[in-house]
Amino acid sequence: MYSQKKILIKLLFLFLPFTIIFFFLEHQLKTKPFVSSYSIKKKYLETQLDSIETLILGSSQAFNGIDPICFSTKTFNLANVSQTLYYDKRLTLQYLPKLTKLKTVIINIGYFSFFYQLFDIKESWRDYYYLQHFGIKYYQLSNFSLTNYSAVLTYKIPHTFKLLLKNFKDETAIEILRNGYQPKFIQETISDSVGLKRVTLHNDENFKRRTEIEKDLEDFIKQLSNKKINVVFVTTPVFNTYSKFCNNKIIDTNNNFISSLCKKYNCKYLNYFSDLKFEKTDFFDNDHLKYNGAKKLSTLINDTLKE
């Protein structure tokens, strides 16, 4: 009996340092603002809620492609990498009671917007970031996963220690401006081969979620309309090395559905998908705008909204 007690005490002392480290990392990940794009956007958003007049939603095409500084109204970019319409809706509705000056919501509609939920794809780990930082739980996530509660498990051990070595500052999060926008200054390969690979990736992720996503989006638009908030759908431009490989039937289906919502709820749809005003130098890759292209697009959107 004594030897068992002694072994137990030794085990406790053995695991104590690991336990202390684990809870230290948990605390840092949950309190440091620069650990991810999600945490820093939350911090910036919550300090400006009572002054935001225009809110930008969407995936990375809007995150990198629509610059709030170009707008006449106080604008915040709440888009994020791979952010789906599911999270666009729930983020907005969660903060809507405090967005007392909100007049316009800009919703990014991409080629792949009706293809999938994050839960379906390799980036499903992002679901846990929305849960950890915003308390938004995707309905198909298990109620019994430890990742629901642990920031360390959400960020994964290797990335957590990488952040520890960098004083809990993620390189991507540091790039995000206070208005939520992330400008891109780099230039990646823009070519037919890379564009085809990108479109093929998106087409492979078409998991037949369209009916579910369309219904959820319409409910979102209805709620905003009831609050007298203007909705503007925007399809950001892509370079022809991407657009030429897209399925025209999918493009037409997307356009027809958004047009039907606009007619029903008096929304606007600004479609720049194949707009020839955007040149190769405006893009940092085949389907994302660089900082100069973002300023061009954002100015066009703002000028249209002012009319």
NORGI-V997680 format. One record per helix or strand of 3 or more residues. SS is the DSSP state (helix for helix, strand for strand). FROM is the first residue (numbers start at 1). LEN is the number of residues. If there is no record, write none. Layout:
SS,FROM,LEN ; SS,FROM,LEN
This chain:
helix,2,30 ; helix,37,10 ; strand,54,4 ; helix,60,4 ; helix,68,3 ; strand,75,3 ; helix,85,14 ; strand,104,5 ; helix,118,3 ; helix,122,13 ; helix,146,3 ; helix,151,5 ; helix,157,9 ; helix,171,5 ; helix,192,13 ; helix,210,17 ; strand,230,6 ; helix,240,4 ; helix,248,18 ; strand,268,4 ; helix,280,3 ; strand,283,3 ; helix,291,16
